[in-house]
Amino acid sequence: MSDLPPVDTFGKALSKLHEFTAAPIANDRDRAGVIQAFEFTFEQCWKAFRRIAAAQGTAAVSPRQALEAAVRLELIRADDEEAWLEMLRDRNMTSHLYQETVALEIAQRVVDRYLGLLDEAHRKC
């Protein structure tokens, strides 16, 4: 495990995701980089939520439980909960299978929607 606190690792991953999404996604390599950076950022985010929840006395051992705890702790706005669950589904899809059309759609959602949600969560952590 890294010596960095969870929010710092989340922040570093988020910074890298911003770097990967700063330019248009021009080819398969760009898309793969965005997706991989998204996967890593999401992992660091839910683990930060898990640690924050644990500090508040709430066990959150899975990503879904960590997201639910983050809503209760107001790290995620209740109005955004469905978008976060979609983000979890997309992370699971990119981690377990590869279909080019799905990858295209997910990479676009990362740029259009998820990056802003991750930024907001990081500010609240």
C-alpha positions in Angstrom: 0.0 0.0 0.0 1.2 3.5 -0.8 2.4 5.8 2.0 0.2 8.6 0.5 -3.2 9.3 2.2 -6.1 8.0 0.2 -7.2 11.5 -0.9 -3.7 12.2 -2.2 -3.7 9.1 -4.3 -7.2 9.9 -5.5 -6.0 13.4 -6.4 -2.9 12.2 -8.2 -5.0 9.7 -10.2 -7.5 12.5 -11.0 -4.7 14.8 -12.1 -3.5 12.1 -14.5 -7.1 11.6 -15.8 -7.3 15.3 -16.5 -4.0 15.1 -18.4 -5.3 12.2 -20.5 -8.6 14.0 -21.3 -7.0 17.4 -22.0 -6.6 16.7 -25.8 -9.2 15.1 -28.1 -9.4 11.3 -28.2 -7.9 10.8 -31.6 -7.1 7.1 -31.7 -7.4 3.7 -30.0 -4.3 4.4 -27.9 -5.8 7.7 -26.6 -9.0 6.0 -25.8 -7.2 3.1 -24.0 -5.3 5.7 -21.9 -8.4 7.6 -20.9 -10.2 4.3 -20.0 -7.2 3.0 -18.0 -6.8 6.4 -16.2 -10.6 6.4 -15.5 -10.4 2.9 -14.0 -7.5 3.8 -11.7 -9.1 7.1 -10.7 -12.4 5.4 -9.9 -10.6 2.8 -7.8 -8.8 5.5 -5.8 -12.0 7.5 -5.4 -14.1 4.7 -3.9 -11.2 3.6 -1.6 -11.0 7.2 -0.4 -14.8 7.1 0.3 -14.3 3.7 2.1 -11.6 5.2 4.4 -13.6 8.3 5.1 -16.7 6.2 5.9 -14.6 4.0 8.2 -13.4 7.0 10.0 -17.1 7.9 10.6 -17.8 4.4 11.9 -19.4 3.0 8.7 -18.1 -0.1 7.0 -18.0 0.1 3.2 -16.2 -2.9 1.8 -17.4 -2.8 -1.8 -17.5 0.0 -4.3 -21.3 0.1 -4.1 -21.3 0.4 -0.3 -18.6 3.1 -0.5 -20.8 5.1 -2.9 -23.8 4.7 -0.7 -21.8 5.9 2.3 -20.5 8.8 0.2 -24.1 9.9 -0.4 -24.9 9.7 3.3 -21.8 11.6 4.1 -22.6 14.2 1.4 -19.4 13.5 -0.5 -21.7 12.8 -3.4 -24.9 14.7 -4.0 -28.0 12.5 -3.8 -29.1 13.8 -7.2 -25.9 12.4 -8.6 -26.2 8.9 -7.1 -27.5 7.3 -10.3 -24.7 8.8 -12.3 -22.2 7.4 -9.9 -23.8 3.9 -10.1 -23.5 4.3 -13.9 -19.9 5.1 -13.5 -19.5 2.0 -11.4 -21.1 -0.1 -14.1 -18.9 1.4 -16.7 -15.8 0.8 -14.6 -16.9 -2.9 -14.3 -17.5 -3.2 -18.0 -14.1 -1.7 -19.0 -12.3 -3.9 -16.4 -13.9 -7.2 -17.6 -14.5 -7.0 -21.3 -13.6 -5.0 -24.3 -15.9 -4.0 -27.1 -14.9 -1.1 -29.2 -18.4 0.5 -29.4 -18.7 0.3 -25.6 -15.2 1.7 -25.1 -16.1 4.6 -27.3 -19.2 5.4 -25.4 -17.5 5.1 -22.0 -14.6 7.2 -23.0 -17.0 9.9 -24.0 -18.9 9.7 -20.7 -15.6 10.0 -18.9 -15.0 13.3 -20.7 -18.6 14.6 -20.7 -19.8 13.6 -17.3 -17.6 11.5 -15.0 -14.7 13.9 -14.8 -16.8 16.6 -13.3 -18.3 14.3 -10.8 -14.9 13.0 -9.8 -13.6 16.6 -9.4 -16.6 17.5 -7.2 -16.0 14.4 -5.0 -12.3 15.2 -4.7 -13.0 18.7 -3.5 -15.3 17.3 -0.8 -12.9 14.6 0.4 
